[in-house]
């Protein structure tokens, strides 16, 4: 049995968190953009 920590678990987790955060930020920005476009169109 190994006693040392396997750093690859943490590296993969960090990449997964980064990918999920990027996707969440992209979705949030896209939804905000659509809402702003709707507000702009209603103002015309």
N, C-alpha and C positions, 0 to 999 in steps of 0.2 A: 504494500500500500504506500502511495506517495504522500508525503507530508507537505511538499512545496505547493504553493498556489499556482494555478495555471493562468497565466496572464491573458491567454487568448479568449477566455470566457469574458473577461472585462472588455477586451478590444471589440469583440463582436457585439457585446451589449452597447458599447458606446456608439458604434456605427448604427445599430438599430434605433437607438434613441435619437440620433442625429437625423436619420432618414424619416422617422415618424414626425419629428418636430418640423422638418422641412415640408413634408406633405401637409401638416396641419396649418402651417403659416401660409402656404400656397392656397389652400382651400379658403382660409379666412380672408386673405387678400382678394380672391376672386369673388367671394360673396359680398365683400365691402364694395368692390368695383361695380357689381351689378346693382346694388342698392343705390349707389351714387348716380349711376346712369338712369335709374328709374326716377330719382328725385329731379334730375336735370330735365328729363322728358316731361314730367308733370309740371315743371315750372315754365314750360314754353307756352 
